[in-house]
Amino acid sequence: MSRLFRSRPNSAKQPGSPQKPISKSPQSEGGSHHSKQQPETFASTNVNGANSSPLPQPPPPARLNPGMPNPLTHKNSGGMPGTRSELDESTSALKCPEISYSELGEQKYLGCGEFCNAHQTTFRGQTVAVKTLKEGKRGQMSAVVDLEREMNLMARMDHPNVIRVVAIGRCDDGIPFLCMELLASVLSADLPKPAEDVSFWKRQQAIKRWPLSRAVHVALGVAQALDYCHNHFSRRYRVFHRDLKPNNIGFRTDGSVVLFDFGVCRLWDRGANGGNEQPNERRPMTGMTGSLRYMAPEVALEQPYNNKAEVFSFASILWEMASHAKPFNWMDAQLYLDHACRRGVRPQLPKKWPTELTTLITQCWSPLPEARPGFEEIVPRLIELQPVVSKAK
């Protein structure tokens, strides 16, 4: 998949590759949540999905290559804790049990991403999704360490708007796996489709299901999840998701909003009691990480960044839910870099929207990260905005 849409940290660049327009949304940005090609959306597949065909239990995982560091003790130099002990020292205890892979029931294939497969299974009578490395990636140290890191992080997160990890474990050779709750749907599949993809009447019906009040309600759930990640997960670490987009936001059967897929997340060390963090500090981190359509200018231009990069991405998602259109859909990748990132061009904000909403989005889209509000400010503003948009047509 082209890095113009989804880039993983430390992925090799391919100079001279053809530009792809971001006006054409690939499967990774919002196809059906039942699609097998849709990356890392296993947690959003309906439990009763008709396309989930039974598969036999996977074969025993390949052993790590001789001499490869043990992922349980390996430290990653990428600026993020690589071991459980490091997280144990500064975060809460595990929120889920550790289990053996043999405790899982029969599995049904749900989907796959670049590095992982997902299957629907059962654990102690509960239907869950299990995330495992692809067979061809099980001997790749970076993939093992990334999944180990994600497992250790997600097993400690505890917020109603963050995907819940039901259990974690390791195969006999130390390869990690995660069991997570299954969600009813995913935001990218629920939003109105482009006019060229569906009939006029079908699109109008979908638009009616997305008034401003619903857009703000969903945005509030996402903002609360990110406020937790940035400010409350740990006294020492902020969690940066780094791939915010509708494809990574889902819904439970009760309609509650859930943020998931932390596969490219990053921990920001603010030191004991925040002593290592300076106001508006930006640090060198892997650029071009995430999906370009929702990427903050400083990330797309591979400049140092901080938590405010996620505020920019959040604004693009809020605009999409409120306007029923893809953000920056008239731009290809190069135009996005030149006009959105370097010249500050933004999608139009309808005059009929409440001033409080347009002001919030405008501030979140500021080219200056320090001018963007943090989620500790965005959450109360969205709460105050809810009665305003409920009266808007």
Buried (B, 14 or more C-beta within 10 A) or exposed (E): BBBBBBBBBEBEEEEEEEEBBBBEBBBBBBBBBBBBBBBBBBBBBBBEBEBBEEEEEBEEBBBBEEEBBEBBEBEBEBEBBBBBEBBBEBBEEBBBBEBEBEBBBEBBBBBBBBBBBBBBBBBEEEBBBBBBBBEEBBBBBBBBBBBBBBBBBBBBBBBEBBBBBBBBBBBEBBBBBBBBBBBBBBBBBBBBBBEEEBEEEEBEEBEEEBBBBBBBBBBBBBBBBBBBBBBBBBEBBBBBBBBBBBBBBBBBEEEBBBBBBBBBBBBBBBEEEEEEBEEEEBEEBBBBBBBBBBBBBBBBBBBBBBBBBBBBBBBBBBBBBBBBBBBBBBBBBEBBBEBBBEEEBBBEBEEEBBEBBBBBBEBBBBBEBEEBBBBEBBBEBBEEBEEBBEEBE
